[in-house]
Amino acid sequence: MTATTFNEMLHALRGDALAAVPRGAATFLSAGCAGAWYFDWIAERYPGIERHVGVEYYSPKPEHLPANAEWIRASVADMRPVASESVDLLFSGQNIEHLPEPDIGAFLREAHRTLRPGGMLVIDSPNRAITERLGWFQPEHVIEFRVDEIRTLVELAGFDIESIKGLWQCYDPSSHRVLPLDPGTDERASLQRMAAASDDPENAFAWWLIARKSARAGDWVAIDAEVGRIAGQAYASVRCRYFSQIGRIAHEILQSEARGPQGTSGFLLYGPYMPLFPGRYHVVFRVRRTDGAASGQGRRTLLGHVDVSSAYAKRDIARRDMTAADLAVPGPDGYCAVALAFELEDALFGTEFRVFTTGAAALAAALPLQVTRLP
């Protein structure tokens, strides 16, 4: 093994897993394909494809594609340009975790429609059981599925699962140890972790699933309900993924909040680095002073601001200043509500909701925030 970083190693492991997929697929559909390099990678690891259809919504069409490649700009939740039962193998490589919640069931429905009877569905994705344990997150991911969850969804969609293997062991159940992401320099230990992951996907960083389309119809109502249940569990950890630049996050029995001192400026609260999709939103920050109303401060004294931003996308979306007047009269819960409305015309990845303090007052900001998508 020559890879020395986690990303290099994971890419190599995924390539090896693709090379092990049963051959014979003449028409290959990629659900998500970011660039010409992707088609070259598929051709190298899965040779013999006669027609390679790439369905991609966010990345632009590459200038140079292989002769057997077709590029369709569309969401994988609506692949109408692809004829029903025309695909031998549908590959969703590190893609399902990027889909908005309503699109997950729609994607599985489209996979079932486009695949011929007995056609293969191949999906791989990070395993939430491990990423949460590691504290690892990617700002473009919406829901990462555990092994048991994706198994249930794929079976409900009318597929028979042939195998689920793991890529890169990150938890050792025999010693109850969390293992580092990076492979390091001990090649023997890395090979042992690769072998252990293959038969134990629940404790691997990523899972790799192969299924075949059966004669069963998908239960789309049950899938949507199951996705909703899973989302409720997955979002619980996202709602807590906040940090403080100048203070600390305090967790108590009845509440959690970020607390910062007077005299220090910076971001009292920021996070959770999540995707938001087009629409209108309303966010309520609950902020309180912990020093009382400082004498000599006027009602217009600037205490800070709240905003919505994404350093990942290099975009600032909305902002509202916070004055002493805004924090003068707390509500029944002890906080003052500072509301901010904004609208997105396209997807925003790595979204942060932030509370900035000038240091003119000691402040606390409550968690979780109240974020609502408006009709």
C-alpha positions, 0 to 999 in steps of 0.5 A: 500500500503506497497511500499515506493519507486517509483520503488517498487510502480511501480512494484506493480502497474504493477503487479496489472495491469497484474492481471487485464488482461482478463484470458484464455491465454494458450500460453503466450509470453514475449517480453523481460524477464530478469531472472527467477524471471520474470517468477515467477512474471508472474505466480503469477499475471497471473495464468493458463499459459500452455506454457510461451515463453520468447524471450530475446536478452541481458540477459543470459538464467537463470539456473532454469526455470519453467517447462512450460517456453521456452527461445528463445535468439532472438531480439523481432524484429525477433521472427522466432522461434515462429510459426505464429498465435500460441500465445494467449497473447503477453506481452511487459513489459517495453520493447518497449522503449529499442528498436532501432528505426528500430526495433519498426515497426519490433516488431509490425509486429512480434506481429501481426504475432505470435498472433492468430486472436483475440489474446491480445497484452499488452504493458506498458512503460514510458510516454514521456510527463511526463518523459520529464516534470520530467527530468527523464531518463533511460540510456537504453531507446531509445524512450519513447512514449506518449499515442497518439503516441503508440495508433497510432502505435498499430492501424496502426499495425492492432490491436484494442485497448481495453483500455489504463490506466495510472500508477501513476499520476505525473501531476495534470492538475487541479492545474497545478502541477508536482507531485513527483515520490516517493509515500512518507508516505501519503497513502491516497494521493498515493491512490488518485494518483493511481486512478487519473492515471487510467483514465488519462494516459496522465498525468501518469508516465507510460501507460498500453495498451491492444489491440486485433489482428484484421482482418486488415493488418498492414500498415508497411510503415506508421508505419516506417514513424510515428516512424521516426516522433516521433523519431525526436521529442524525440531525440530533448530533448536527444540532449540537455541532457548535463551537466557541472562539472566545468562550466555552460551551456549557452543558447543564441539565436543562440547557446548553449555551455558549458563554463568553467574557466581557472585554474579548471580541470574537465569535461566541458561537458558530456552527454547525457546518450543514447544507441548506437547500433553496428556500426561505428560512427564519433563524432565532438566536437566543442571547442574554447578558450575563453581566447585567446592564452595564452602567454608562452604556446607551441603548444603541451600544453595539454588543455584537451581531448574528449572521448566516455565513459559509466560509466553505462557500466563501459567502455571507448570507445575512446579518443583524447587529445586536445592540444593548436595546436588543438584549434589554428585556429577556423573555420567560426563558431568560433570553432575548430573541434575535431573529434573522430571515434569509432566502437561498436561491441555490444550495449552500454547503457548510452553513454556519449560524454565528453570534459575534460579540464586540466584548462590550458585554459578557454574553451567553447564547443558547443551544440549539438554535431555532431554524425554520424553513418557511413555506 
